[in-house]
């Protein structure tokens, strides 16, 4: 190859891509041009070395970096710390150490001899027919289990004569210092730090208790009372203790109260003023975020508020059956179902009542046959607290 032919090749190699070409053709032309330049450089170097000439290789200007196409496809990343809307418990629970595990121990001292500084939980064993079968136990924050010996409680009754244990989820105050028990025609309040008992006369069959900041709401099928926890004075309240959600203890005393009621497509949230119980707003429960065919059919048991999240046990429609056991977490502001725990079809009806939240945002609930478990709805993690404890449990919220 002579010098003239080499110059012609170098001239071709530095031609620009014409701007009138389509983008795809332009990129292909640029690719071919870069390949040609590399080939020419190799040939030029060979000529210089073979001919012993002193021709200096002319290096073409570097190509700019290609501009990425507009509107690239972004692959979403999955946050492993956030679980999906429907979750299921593991086949077998693990049981890491937990202060509440002492609740299964027998009582070693009566409350009258050794009051608590703060109670973590109350527990009463029941027999095969769910009748009370032994004294109520009081687990203190010191790990000691006491027997509640300062009062004898009768089962609650309704107008039809149906009975239930006086100990129910919700009777223990959020601070763990007091307990309140509904009884026929009275409310029994116990200061667990002194073992003092106070009886407040009220009319009617009373069954359910809800601690609402500085008051205790107690009622049955046809009436609800609001009792000042300091003075004991009582007034009527326009709301049902069967449907009231236990408020967040960290909320102010004027924070509105929430009721959940209805079934099927008529499930609703209703807010009332804290003091008078006047209706403020009402909105439907929205389960549109759940994958088909999941739905919430009906809620049962006590519901619990934690910040803007609300947790309650429910009967649900699952991928297997209509009427499965479950637990739901909702946005208390909008009524949207955020998380649903599918507990399956092989459990007793009403098995798995929600008992409250812990201070880390996990839901505490019963898992039949007799387990107490902790469910983190944000991660889907479920662990056991107590593996075999048949009876009624009330936790400090």
ChimeraX attribute file (.defattr): number of C-alpha atoms within 10 A of each C-alpha:
attribute: neighborCount
match mode: 1-to-1
recipient: residues
	/A:1	9
	/A:2	8
	/A:3	9
	/A:4	8
	/A:5	9
	/A:6	14
	/A:7	13
	/A:8	10
	/A:9	15
	/A:10	19
	/A:11	10
	/A:12	13
	/A:13	20
	/A:14	15
	/A:15	11
	/A:16	11
	/A:17	14
	/A:18	11
	/A:19	8
	/A:20	8
	/A:21	11
	/A:22	9
	/A:23	10
	/A:24	9
	/A:25	13
	/A:26	16
	/A:27	14
	/A:28	11
	/A:29	16
	/A:30	18
	/A:31	11
	/A:32	13
	/A:33	19
	/A:34	16
	/A:35	12
	/A:36	17
	/A:37	18
	/A:38	12
	/A:39	12
	/A:40	18
	/A:41	17
	/A:42	11
	/A:43	15
	/A:44	20
	/A:45	14
	/A:46	12
	/A:47	17
	/A:48	14
	/A:49	11
	/A:50	9
	/A:51	12
	/A:52	9
	/A:53	9
	/A:54	8
	/A:55	12
	/A:56	9
	/A:57	12
	/A:58	10
	/A:59	10
	/A:60	14
	/A:61	7
	/A:62	7
	/A:63	9
	/A:64	6
	/A:65	6
	/A:66	8
	/A:67	6
	/A:68	7
	/A:69	7
	/A:70	6
	/A:71	6
	/A:72	7
	/A:73	7
	/A:74	6
	/A:75	6
	/A:76	6
	/A:77	6
	/A:78	8
	/A:79	8
	/A:80	8
	/A:81	9
	/A:82	12
	/A:83	16
	/A:84	15
	/A:85	18
	/A:86	18
	/A:87	19
	/A:88	14
	/A:89	17
	/A:90	12
	/A:91	6
	/A:92	9
	/A:93	15
	/A:94	14
	/A:95	15
	/A:96	10
	/A:97	11
	/A:98	10
	/A:99	13
	/A:100	17
	/A:101	18
	/A:102	17
	/A:103	25
	/A:104	17
	/A:105	14
	/A:106	12
	/A:107	18
	/A:108	11
	/A:109	17
	/A:110	17
	/A:111	22
	/A:112	17
	/A:113	13
	/A:114	15
	/A:115	21
	/A:116	25
	/A:117	14
	/A:118	20
	/A:119	28
	/A:120	25
	/A:121	24
	/A:122	27
	/A:123	26
	/A:124	25
	/A:125	18
	/A:126	17
	/A:127	11
	/A:128	9
	/A:129	6
	/A:130	13
	/A:131	16
	/A:132	20
	/A:133	13
	/A:134	13
	/A:135	17
	/A:136	22
	/A:137	27
	/A:138	28
	/A:139	28
	/A:140	26
	/A:141	16
	/A:142	12
	/A:143	16
	/A:144	19
	/A:145	26
	/A:146	27
	/A:147	23
	/A:148	23
	/A:149	15
	/A:150	15
	/A:151	12
	/A:152	8
	/A:153	15
	/A:154	16
	/A:155	16
	/A:156	21
	/A:157	20
	/A:158	15
	/A:159	12
	/A:160	6
	/A:161	9
	/A:162	9
	/A:163	14
	/A:164	16
	/A:165	19
	/A:166	22
	/A:167	28
	/A:168	24
	/A:169	25
	/A:170	25
	/A:171	27
	/A:172	28
	/A:173	24
	/A:174	24
	/A:175	13
	/A:176	24
	/A:177	20
	/A:178	23
	/A:179	24
	/A:180	28
	/A:181	26
	/A:182	28
	/A:183	25
	/A:184	20
	/A:185	12
	/A:186	17
	/A:187	26
	/A:188	16
	/A:189	21
	/A:190	21
	/A:191	16
	/A:192	25
	/A:193	18
	/A:194	16
	/A:195	19
	/A:196	14
	/A:197	15
	/A:198	12
	/A:199	14
	/A:200	14
	/A:201	14
	/A:202	19
	/A:203	12
	/A:204	19
	/A:205	21
	/A:206	27
	/A:207	26
	/A:208	28
	/A:209	30
	/A:210	25
	/A:211	25
	/A:212	28
	/A:213	22
	/A:214	13
	/A:215	21
	/A:216	22
	/A:217	28
	/A:218	30
	/A:219	29
	/A:220	22
	/A:221	15
	/A:222	12
	/A:223	17
	/A:224	23
	/A:225	25
	/A:226	25
	/A:227	23
	/A:228	16
	/A:229	18
	/A:230	8
	/A:231	8
	/A:232	16
	/A:233	12
	/A:234	19
	/A:235	12
	/A:236	15
	/A:237	20
	/A:238	16
	/A:239	23
	/A:240	21
	/A:241	25
	/A:242	22
	/A:243	20
	/A:244	26
	/A:245	25
	/A:246	26
	/A:247	25
	/A:248	23
	/A:249	17
	/A:250	11
	/A:251	14
	/A:252	13
	/A:253	14
	/A:254	11
	/A:255	17
	/A:256	18
	/A:257	23
	/A:258	27
	/A:259	19
	/A:260	25
	/A:261	18
	/A:262	15
	/A:263	14
	/A:264	15
	/A:265	14
	/A:266	12
	/A:267	18
	/A:268	17
	/A:269	21
	/A:270	20
	/A:271	23
	/A:272	20
	/A:273	16
	/A:274	19
	/A:275	16
	/A:276	13
	/A:277	17
	/A:278	15
	/A:279	16
	/A:280	12
	/A:281	11
	/A:282	15
	/A:283	14
	/A:284	17
	/A:285	24
	/A:286	19
	/A:287	18
	/A:288	12
	/A:289	14
	/A:290	18
	/A:291	13
	/A:292	10
	/A:293	12
	/A:294	20
	/A:295	23
	/A:296	28
	/A:297	18
	/A:298	19
	/A:299	25
	/A:300	18
	/A:301	19
	/A:302	25
	/A:303	27
	/A:304	24
	/A:305	24
	/A:306	22
	/A:307	14
	/A:308	11
	/A:309	18
	/A:310	26
	/A:311	31
	/A:312	25
	/A:313	27
	/A:314	25
	/A:315	25
	/A:316	27
	/A:317	22
	/A:318	22
	/A:319	14
	/A:320	11
	/A:321	13
	/A:322	16
	/A:323	18
	/A:324	23
	/A:325	26
	/A:326	27
	/A:327	25
	/A:328	25
	/A:329	24
	/A:330	21
	/A:331	18
	/A:332	20
	/A:333	12
	/A:334	13
	/A:335	22
	/A:336	17
	/A:337	23
	/A:338	21
	/A:339	23
	/A:340	27
	/A:341	21
	/A:342	22
	/A:343	22
	/A:344	18
	/A:345	15
	/A:346	9
	/A:347	14
	/A:348	12
	/A:349	12
	/A:350	17
	/A:351	17
	/A:352	27
	/A:353	25
	/A:354	27
	/A:355	28
	/A:356	29
	/A:357	24
	/A:358	16
	/A:359	9
	/A:360	7
	/A:361	16
	/A:362	21
	/A:363	25
	/A:364	24
	/A:365	25
	/A:366	24
	/A:367	22
	/A:368	21
	/A:369	14
	/A:370	16
	/A:371	17
	/A:372	25
	/A:373	25
	/A:374	24
	/A:375	21
	/A:376	18
	/A:377	24
	/A:378	16
	/A:379	15
	/A:380	21
	/A:381	16
	/A:382	22
	/A:383	18
	/A:384	22
	/A:385	24
	/A:386	24
	/A:387	18
	/A:388	13
	/A:389	21
	/A:390	20
	/A:391	19
	/A:392	21
	/A:393	25
	/A:394	21
	/A:395	24
	/A:396	23
	/A:397	26
